[in-house]
Amino acid sequence: MVGNDEDVADVVQETILTCYEKLDQLRTDAYFHTWLIRILVNKCNDLLRKRSRMQFTEEPIEIPVVDEAYENAEWKEMLMTLDEKYRVVVLLYYIEGLSTADISEILCLSESAVRTRLSRARKQLEQKL
């Protein structure tokens, strides 16, 4: 969702800290994974909102990076072309292995909306391939 490894590390760290601090608010232990993923998605959305409000005044310094996972580069690039609402669902379904019911609970959507977003994302990815 956030696009680079540094932001991912920050978001994961913030998520772990928040989960630790608010563990007493978890009502049912069986929903820990869903609760954790929901906090992670919210932290990602917070970071994306902050990033959209930033205004850069200087040209960033480009540092060449060799990506060890070159075979995943095309997949990551394709995911970044999707709208955020489709990208989140695809990541949760394919990468995290969550069911559509779990995703619907995390994102506060109906299960049919999650299935529709997955279907539309697959069609967009198919067109781009």
DALIN-V653384 format. One record per backbone hydrogen bond with DSSP energy under -1.0 kcal/mol. NH is the residue of the N-H (numbers start at 1). CO is the residue of the C=O. Records with the same first field share a line. If there is no record, write none. Layout:
BEGIN
NH: CO + CO
END
This chain:
BEGIN
8: 4
9: 5
10: 6
11: 7
12: 8
13: 9
14: 10
15: 11
16: 12
17: 13
18: 14
19: 15
20: 16
21: 17
22: 18
25: 22
26: 23
31: 28
32: 29
35: 31
36: 32
37: 33
38: 34
39: 35
40: 36
41: 37
42: 38
43: 39
44: 40
45: 41
46: 42
47: 43
48: 44
49: 45
50: 46
51: 47
52: 48
53: 49
70: 68
72: 69
73: 70
76: 72
77: 73
78: 74
79: 75
80: 76
82: 79
87: 83
88: 84
90: 86
91: 87
92: 88
93: 89
94: 90
95: 91
96: 91
98: 92
103: 99
104: 100
105: 101
106: 102
107: 103
109: 104
114: 110
115: 111
116: 112
117: 113
118: 114
119: 115
120: 116
121: 117
122: 118
123: 119
124: 120
125: 121
126: 122
127: 123
128: 124
129: 125
END
